Protein backbone atom coordinates (compact mmCIF):
# COMPACT_ATOMS: atom_id res chain seq x y z
CA UNK A 1 0.00 0.00 0.00
CA UNK A 2 1.45 3.35 -1.01
CA UNK A 3 -0.15 6.78 -0.88
CA UNK A 4 0.85 10.42 -1.04
CA UNK A 5 2.22 11.67 2.27
CA UNK A 6 0.99 14.97 3.67
CA UNK A 7 3.06 17.38 5.71
CA UNK A 8 1.62 20.31 7.61
CA UNK A 9 3.13 23.72 7.04
CA UNK A 10 5.30 23.39 3.96
CA UNK A 11 4.33 21.53 0.81
CA UNK A 12 6.08 18.16 0.55
CA UNK A 13 5.74 15.80 -2.38
CA UNK A 14 6.53 12.26 -1.40
CA UNK A 15 5.07 8.82 -0.91
CA UNK A 16 4.63 6.62 2.09
CA UNK A 17 3.98 2.92 2.08
CA UNK A 18 3.47 -0.08 4.30
CA UNK A 19 3.54 -3.78 3.63
CA UNK A 20 2.57 -6.67 5.92
CA UNK A 21 3.99 -10.12 5.30
CA UNK A 22 2.76 -13.03 7.44
CA UNK A 23 5.48 -15.10 9.11
CA UNK A 24 5.23 -18.23 11.26
CA UNK A 25 6.04 -16.26 14.40
CA UNK A 26 4.17 -13.04 13.58
CA UNK A 27 4.05 -10.39 10.88
CA UNK A 28 6.92 -8.61 9.15
CA UNK A 29 6.07 -4.91 8.81
CA UNK A 30 7.94 -2.69 6.35
CA UNK A 31 7.32 1.07 6.36
CA UNK A 32 8.71 3.37 3.70
CA UNK A 33 8.83 7.11 3.30
CA UNK A 34 10.27 8.42 0.06
CA UNK A 35 10.57 11.86 -1.41
CA UNK A 36 12.91 14.38 -2.97
CA UNK A 37 16.27 14.93 -1.29
CA UNK A 38 17.19 18.55 -1.74
CA UNK A 39 20.27 20.30 -0.41
CA UNK A 40 18.18 21.65 2.47
CA UNK A 41 16.91 18.15 3.33
CA UNK A 42 20.47 16.83 3.42
CA UNK A 43 21.61 19.76 5.58
CA UNK A 44 18.74 19.17 8.03
CA UNK A 45 19.77 15.51 8.26
CA UNK A 46 23.16 16.55 9.58
CA UNK A 47 21.75 18.69 12.39
CA UNK A 48 18.35 17.17 13.18
CA UNK A 49 17.35 13.70 14.29
CA UNK A 50 14.88 12.07 11.90
CA UNK A 51 13.86 9.77 14.74
CA UNK A 52 12.83 12.77 16.84
CA UNK A 53 11.09 14.42 13.89
CA UNK A 54 9.13 11.36 12.71
CA UNK A 55 9.22 9.08 15.75
CA UNK A 56 5.91 10.35 17.13
CA UNK A 57 4.15 9.61 13.85
CA UNK A 58 5.57 6.08 13.78
CA UNK A 59 4.49 5.54 17.40
CA UNK A 60 0.92 6.56 16.49
CA UNK A 61 1.04 4.12 13.59
CA UNK A 62 2.23 1.31 15.87
CA UNK A 63 -0.62 2.02 18.27
CA UNK A 64 -3.12 1.18 15.49
CA UNK A 65 -1.14 -1.53 13.75
CA UNK A 66 -2.05 -4.55 15.88
CA UNK A 67 -5.79 -4.23 15.21
CA UNK A 68 -5.18 -3.73 11.49
CA UNK A 69 -2.90 -6.77 11.26
CA UNK A 70 -5.47 -8.91 13.07
CA UNK A 71 -8.23 -7.87 10.66
CA UNK A 72 -6.04 -8.54 7.63
CA UNK A 73 -5.02 -11.93 9.06
CA UNK A 74 -8.67 -12.90 9.57
CA UNK A 75 -9.75 -11.80 6.10
CA UNK A 76 -6.58 -12.89 4.30
CA UNK A 77 -5.99 -9.46 2.75
CA UNK A 78 -2.39 -8.91 3.88
Secondary structure by P-SEA (a helix, b strand, c coil): cccbbbbccbbbbbccbbbbbbcccbbbbbbbbbccccaaaaaaaaccccccccaaaaaaaaaaaaaaaaaaaaaccc
